[in-house]
Amino acid sequence: MTINYNKAEFIRSAVRPEAFIRDGRPQVTFAGRSNVGKSSVINRLLNRKNFARVGATPGKTTQVNYFLIDNRVYLTDLPGYGYAKVSKEERDRWGRLMESYFQEPGLISLGVLIVDARHKPTADDVTMFQWFRGTGCPVVVVANKLDKLKKSEIEPNLQLIRDTLELEEQDCLVPFSAEKGTGKNELLSAISQRLGV
């Protein structure tokens, strides 16, 4: 039975661990640097223009946002990381929230890490990948902004991402363009396979 991604509703934003949702439904958790186009990737998957808010200023998502899809699965949108124009206090609060989220067993069913296809993953990207790994859940890496690359750059850039994150044979890397929709079906099918739905 496939999931109907057109049937999506925003449920809540959690700014404290007490507000995390723990109702047993699988949670597909999206993470990425603040200007990597995370909201745009989510919007593309849901066929919506501005469902996950696309901020004019990167780093606008400062809480854990929950979207319920088809009443069966949550897409969980984590705050974007690595944006300099955020106060140290805000960054520390973000860090504590993320630690609580990643340390609680059973919250994350599948991690989706979004990186920029044009650049080598940052130290923050590597850390986030390791956090996902540490939960023991499967992880899908999405290389967004593929449309900004020349054809000849795609494979070397994807290889750089694989090497930097130390992806293993079974790890899934999806070349993606939120702008053009490239990779959308591959990502949806990777999510379904790993959730077993």
C-alpha positions in Angstrom: 0.0 0.0 0.0 1.7 3.2 -1.1 1.8 6.4 0.8 -0.1 9.3 -0.6 2.3 12.2 -0.3 -0.3 14.7 -1.5 -2.2 14.1 1.7 0.0 16.1 4.1 -0.7 18.2 7.2 1.4 20.3 9.5 1.0 18.9 13.1 3.3 20.9 15.3 6.7 22.5 16.0 8.6 21.2 19.0 10.9 23.6 20.7 11.5 21.3 23.7 11.9 17.5 24.0 8.6 17.2 25.9 6.8 18.2 22.6 8.4 15.5 20.5 5.8 13.2 19.0 5.9 9.6 20.3 2.8 7.9 18.9 4.5 4.9 17.2 4.2 6.1 13.6 7.4 6.0 11.6 9.4 9.3 11.4 11.4 10.2 8.4 13.8 12.9 9.7 15.2 15.5 7.3 18.4 17.3 8.1 20.7 19.7 6.2 22.7 22.9 6.3 20.5 26.0 6.5 20.9 27.0 2.8 20.9 23.6 1.2 17.2 23.7 0.1 15.8 21.3 2.7 12.3 22.9 2.6 12.4 22.9 -1.2 13.1 19.2 -1.2 10.2 18.5 1.2 7.9 20.7 -0.8 8.9 18.9 -4.0 8.1 15.5 -2.4 4.7 16.7 -1.3 3.9 18.5 -4.6 3.4 21.7 -2.6 4.8 25.2 -3.3 5.3 26.5 0.2 4.2 23.7 2.5 7.5 23.5 4.4 8.3 27.2 4.6 11.1 28.3 2.4 12.9 31.1 4.4 14.3 34.2 2.7 16.9 34.0 5.5 18.6 30.7 6.0 18.4 29.2 9.4 14.8 30.1 10.0 13.7 26.6 11.1 14.7 26.6 14.8 12.4 23.8 16.0 11.5 20.3 15.0 8.6 20.5 12.6 6.3 17.6 12.2 4.3 16.9 9.0 1.9 14.0 9.0 1.7 12.2 5.6 -1.4 10.1 4.7 -2.1 9.7 8.4 0.7 7.0 8.4 4.1 8.5 8.6 5.8 11.8 9.8 8.2 13.8 7.8 10.2 15.6 10.5 12.1 18.7 9.5 15.1 19.5 11.7 16.5 23.0 12.1 19.1 23.9 9.5 22.6 24.0 10.9 25.9 25.8 10.2 24.4 29.3 9.6 26.7 31.9 11.0 24.2 34.7 11.6 22.6 33.0 14.6 23.5 34.0 18.1 25.6 31.6 20.1 22.8 31.2 22.6 20.4 30.1 19.7 23.0 27.7 18.4 23.5 26.2 21.9 19.7 25.8 22.3 19.6 24.1 18.9 22.4 21.8 19.8 20.7 20.7 23.1 17.4 20.1 21.2 19.1 18.0 18.6 21.0 16.0 21.2 17.8 15.1 23.0 16.2 14.2 19.7 19.0 11.9 18.5 19.5 10.3 21.9 15.9 9.2 22.4 15.6 5.6 21.1 12.9 4.9 18.6 12.1 8.5 17.5 13.9 8.3 14.1 12.9 5.5 11.7 14.9 6.8 8.7 17.4 9.7 8.3 17.5 11.9 5.2 20.6 14.0 5.0 20.5 16.7 2.4 23.9 18.0 1.1 24.8 20.4 -1.7 25.7 18.5 -4.9 28.1 21.3 -5.9 30.4 21.1 -2.8 32.3 18.8 -0.7 30.2 18.0 2.5 31.1 20.2 5.4 32.4 19.1 8.8 28.8 19.7 10.0 27.4 17.4 7.3 29.8 14.7 8.4 28.8 15.1 12.0 25.1 15.0 11.2 25.6 11.8 9.1 27.4 10.3 12.1 24.6 11.3 14.4 22.1 9.5 12.1 24.5 6.5 12.0 24.6 6.5 15.8 20.9 5.9 16.0 21.2 2.7 14.1 18.5 3.7 11.6 19.0 3.7 7.9 20.2 6.9 6.2 19.5 8.2 2.7 21.8 11.0 1.4 20.2 13.5 -1.0 22.6 15.5 -3.2 20.4 18.6 -3.9 21.0 21.4 -6.5 22.0 18.9 -9.2 20.6 21.3 -11.8 23.5 23.7 -11.0 26.1 21.2 -12.2 27.4 20.5 -15.7 26.9 16.9 -16.8 30.7 16.2 -16.6 30.8 17.4 -12.9 28.0 15.1 -11.6 29.8 11.8 -11.2 33.0 13.3 -9.7 31.0 15.4 -7.2 28.9 12.4 -6.2 32.1 10.4 -5.6 33.4 13.2 -3.4 30.3 13.1 -1.3 30.6 9.3 -1.0 34.2 9.6 0.0 33.8 12.5 2.5 30.8 10.9 4.3 32.5 7.5 4.0 29.3 5.9 2.5 29.3 2.2 2.3 28.1 0.0 -0.5 24.5 -0.3 0.9 24.2 3.4 1.6 21.8 5.2 -0.7 22.9 8.5 -2.4 20.1 10.2 -4.5 21.1 12.9 -7.0 18.3 15.4 -6.7 17.0 18.8 -8.0 14.2 20.4 -6.0 14.1 22.9 -8.8 13.5 20.4 -11.6 12.1 17.4 -9.7 15.0 15.1 -10.7 15.4 12.3 -8.2 12.0 12.7 -6.7 10.8 9.2 -7.5 14.1 7.6 -6.5 13.9 9.3 -3.1 10.3 8.3 -2.5 11.0 4.8 -3.4 14.2 4.7 -1.2 12.0 6.0 1.7 9.3 3.4 1.0 11.8 0.5 0.8 13.5 1.5 4.0 10.3 1.9 5.9 8.9 -1.3 4.5 5.7 0.4 3.3 
